[in-house]
Amino acid sequence: MLDWRSINTVLLDMDGTLLDLHYDNHFWLDHLPKRYAQVHGLDPKQAQLKLEKEIDAHRGTLEWYCLDFWAEALQLDILAILREIEGRIALRPHTEAFLQGLQQLQKPTFLVTNAHRLGLDHKLEITGIGRWFDDIISSHDYGHAKESEHFWHALRKEVGFDPERTLFVDDNQSVLAAAQDYGIANLLCIRQPDSRGPRREVTDFPAIHHFDEIMALETGATHTGQG
């Protein structure tokens, strides 16, 4: 059960939670390797393998999410290349209705993302969802990714949330595990962050497909799916 009466603060991830992860997956796995190959005169397959190796080496670190880091490492204008496919940026179903419901219930709601500020601002510009949040926090502001306990200490110092009365929703199970270790009591995972990807089996955390399953209603509690 998810009892909204017991929740004072809501923390929401962005990519794969509020926004369709298809845009990011397409960029990093398909579009960027092609552009990298074109700019540097590489064989497309060779460029893709090289990028996959580089990206995997930094997975889970702040650098993995840092556009400045990749712009320097790859000698590319990453933000310009991101904008080439901005038409793929899209909200996941029921996102705005869910955010509106939280606002009506006067639940303090924070966007908490590993996205670099340049990419974050671009997505906020395209989607307009920034208006629903009390504040927008990038892990780059703290120098630690959400996978690190240092991030959660810094976030609590700034936001002042009570872990026992906080809901955190994310599509990344490593991030959810870090939040769980910190003591956040109400955790939800997104089953299908990429609309064109598989619907995942999630066993370590309660999981939902779309936000209509936990829509904030003044009548009280709603159910969440498990697995």
C-alpha positions as CSV (number, residue, x, y, z in Angstrom):
1,M,0.0,0.0,0.0
2,L,1.0,3.6,-0.7
3,D,-0.7,5.8,1.9
4,W,-0.4,9.4,0.8
5,R,-1.4,10.6,4.3
6,S,1.9,9.2,5.6
7,I,4.0,10.9,2.9
8,N,5.3,14.5,3.4
9,T,7.9,14.8,0.7
10,V,8.1,13.4,-2.9
11,L,11.4,12.9,-4.7
12,L,11.2,12.1,-8.4
13,D,13.8,11.0,-10.9
14,M,13.6,12.5,-14.4
15,D,14.9,10.2,-17.2
16,G,13.0,6.9,-17.3
17,T,10.7,8.0,-14.6
18,L,9.0,11.3,-15.7
19,L,10.4,11.2,-19.2
20,D,10.6,8.4,-21.7
21,L,14.1,6.9,-21.6
22,H,13.9,6.1,-25.3
23,Y,15.4,9.5,-26.1
24,D,18.5,8.9,-23.9
25,N,18.9,5.3,-25.0
26,H,18.6,6.2,-28.7
27,F,21.1,9.1,-28.2
28,W,23.9,7.1,-26.4
29,L,23.4,3.8,-28.2
30,D,22.7,4.9,-31.7
31,H,22.9,8.6,-32.6
32,L,26.0,9.5,-30.8
33,P,28.1,6.6,-32.1
34,K,27.1,7.5,-35.7
35,R,28.0,11.2,-35.2
36,Y,31.3,10.2,-33.4
37,A,32.2,8.0,-36.4
38,Q,31.3,10.8,-38.9
39,V,33.3,13.5,-37.0
40,H,36.4,11.4,-36.4
41,G,36.4,9.4,-39.6
42,L,35.9,6.1,-37.9
43,D,34.2,2.9,-39.0
44,P,30.6,3.0,-37.5
45,K,31.0,-0.4,-35.8
46,Q,34.4,0.5,-34.5
47,A,33.1,3.8,-33.1
48,Q,30.2,2.1,-31.4
49,L,32.4,-0.6,-29.7
50,K,34.8,2.1,-28.6
51,L,32.0,4.2,-27.1
52,E,30.4,1.3,-25.3
53,K,33.7,0.4,-23.7
54,E,34.3,4.0,-22.6
55,I,30.7,4.4,-21.3
56,D,30.7,1.2,-19.4
57,A,34.0,2.1,-17.7
58,H,32.3,5.1,-16.0
59,R,28.9,3.6,-15.3
60,G,27.5,4.7,-11.9
61,T,29.9,7.6,-11.5
62,L,29.2,11.3,-11.8
63,E,31.3,11.4,-15.0
64,W,29.0,8.9,-16.6
65,Y,26.2,11.5,-16.5
66,C,28.4,14.5,-17.2
67,L,28.0,16.2,-20.6
68,D,31.1,18.3,-20.1
69,F,33.2,15.2,-19.4
70,W,32.0,13.4,-22.6
71,A,32.4,16.6,-24.7
72,E,36.0,16.7,-23.7
73,A,36.6,13.0,-23.9
74,L,35.1,12.6,-27.3
75,Q,35.9,16.0,-28.7
76,L,32.3,16.6,-29.7
77,D,29.7,19.3,-29.0
78,I,27.4,16.9,-27.1
79,L,24.7,19.4,-26.4
80,A,24.4,20.3,-30.1
81,I,24.2,16.6,-31.0
82,L,21.5,16.1,-28.3
83,R,19.4,18.9,-29.9
84,E,19.6,17.1,-33.2
85,I,17.1,14.5,-31.9
86,E,15.2,16.6,-29.4
87,G,11.9,15.6,-31.1
88,R,12.2,12.3,-29.3
89,I,12.0,13.9,-25.8
90,A,8.6,12.9,-24.4
91,L,6.8,12.6,-21.1
92,R,5.8,9.2,-19.9
93,P,2.1,8.5,-19.7
94,H,0.1,10.2,-16.9
95,T,3.2,12.2,-15.8
96,E,1.5,15.7,-15.8
97,A,-1.7,14.4,-14.2
98,F,0.4,12.8,-11.4
99,L,2.4,16.0,-10.9
100,Q,-0.8,18.1,-10.8
101,G,-2.3,15.8,-8.3
102,L,0.8,16.2,-6.0
103,Q,0.4,20.0,-6.3
104,Q,-3.3,19.8,-5.4
105,L,-2.4,17.8,-2.3
106,Q,0.3,20.3,-1.5
107,K,3.0,17.7,-1.3
108,P,6.4,19.3,-1.5
109,T,7.8,17.7,-4.7
110,F,11.4,17.8,-5.9
111,L,13.0,16.7,-9.1
112,V,16.1,14.8,-8.2
113,T,18.2,13.7,-11.2
114,N,21.7,12.6,-12.2
115,A,21.3,14.6,-15.4
116,H,23.9,17.2,-16.1
117,R,22.5,20.8,-15.9
118,L,22.9,21.4,-19.6
119,G,20.9,18.4,-20.6
120,L,18.4,19.0,-17.7
121,D,17.7,22.5,-18.8
122,H,17.2,21.4,-22.4
123,K,14.6,18.8,-21.3
124,L,12.8,21.3,-19.0
125,E,12.7,23.7,-21.9
126,I,11.1,21.1,-24.2
127,T,8.7,19.6,-21.7
128,G,7.8,22.5,-19.4
129,I,7.6,20.2,-16.3
130,G,9.8,22.5,-14.2
131,R,6.7,24.4,-13.0
132,W,5.5,21.5,-11.0
133,F,8.5,21.3,-8.6
134,D,9.4,23.1,-5.4
135,D,13.0,22.7,-6.5
136,I,15.1,20.9,-9.1
137,I,18.3,19.2,-8.0
138,S,21.0,17.8,-10.1
139,S,23.6,15.5,-8.5
140,H,26.2,17.6,-10.2
141,D,25.3,20.4,-7.8
142,Y,26.7,18.2,-5.0
143,G,29.6,16.5,-6.8
144,H,28.2,13.0,-6.1
145,A,25.8,10.8,-8.2
146,K,22.6,9.5,-6.6
147,E,24.4,6.1,-6.3
148,S,26.5,7.6,-3.5
149,E,25.5,8.0,0.1
150,H,27.1,11.5,0.0
151,F,24.4,12.6,-2.4
152,W,21.7,11.7,0.0
153,H,23.4,13.5,3.0
154,A,23.7,16.6,0.9
155,L,20.1,16.4,-0.4
156,R,18.7,16.0,3.1
157,K,20.7,19.0,4.3
158,E,19.3,21.1,1.6
159,V,15.7,19.9,1.4
160,G,15.2,18.8,5.0
161,F,13.1,15.7,4.3
162,D,12.2,13.0,6.8
163,P,13.3,9.7,5.2
164,E,10.5,7.8,7.0
165,R,7.9,10.1,5.4
166,T,9.4,10.5,1.9
167,L,8.5,8.8,-1.4
168,F,11.2,8.4,-4.0
169,V,10.5,7.1,-7.5
170,D,13.3,6.1,-9.9
171,D,13.9,3.6,-12.7
172,N,17.5,2.8,-11.7
173,Q,17.6,0.0,-9.1
174,S,21.2,0.9,-8.0
175,V,20.0,4.4,-7.1
176,L,17.0,3.0,-5.3
177,A,19.3,0.7,-3.3
178,A,21.4,3.7,-2.3
179,A,18.2,5.5,-1.2
180,Q,17.1,2.4,0.7
181,D,20.5,2.2,2.5
182,Y,20.1,5.9,3.5
183,G,16.8,5.0,5.1
184,I,14.1,6.3,2.7
185,A,11.1,4.2,3.5
186,N,8.9,4.6,0.4
187,L,10.5,3.5,-2.8
188,L,9.1,2.7,-6.2
189,C,10.7,1.5,-9.4
190,I,9.5,2.1,-12.9
191,R,9.1,-1.2,-14.8
192,Q,9.4,0.1,-18.4
193,P,11.5,3.3,-18.5
194,D,12.0,3.1,-22.2
195,S,8.7,2.9,-24.1
196,R,10.3,0.9,-26.9
197,G,12.3,-1.4,-24.5
198,P,11.2,-4.4,-22.5
199,R,8.9,-4.3,-19.5
200,R,11.3,-5.4,-16.7
201,E,10.7,-7.8,-13.8
202,V,11.6,-5.9,-10.7
203,T,11.9,-8.0,-7.5
204,D,13.8,-5.9,-5.1
205,F,11.4,-2.9,-4.9
206,P,7.7,-2.2,-5.3
207,A,7.2,-1.4,-9.0
208,I,4.7,0.4,-11.2
209,H,4.2,0.7,-14.9
210,H,2.6,4.1,-15.0
211,F,1.7,6.8,-12.5
212,D,-2.0,6.2,-12.8
213,E,-1.4,3.2,-10.5
214,I,-0.5,5.6,-7.6
215,M,-2.3,8.7,-8.6
216,A,-2.5,11.1,-5.6
217,L,-6.1,11.2,-4.5
218,E,-7.4,13.0,-1.4
219,T,-9.4,9.9,-0.6
220,G,-6.3,8.3,0.9
221,A,-4.3,5.2,0.0
222,T,-3.7,3.6,-3.4
223,H,-2.2,0.2,-4.3
224,T,1.2,-0.3,-5.9
225,G,2.3,-3.3,-7.8
226,Q,5.1,-5.6,-6.6
227,G,7.7,-7.0,-9.0
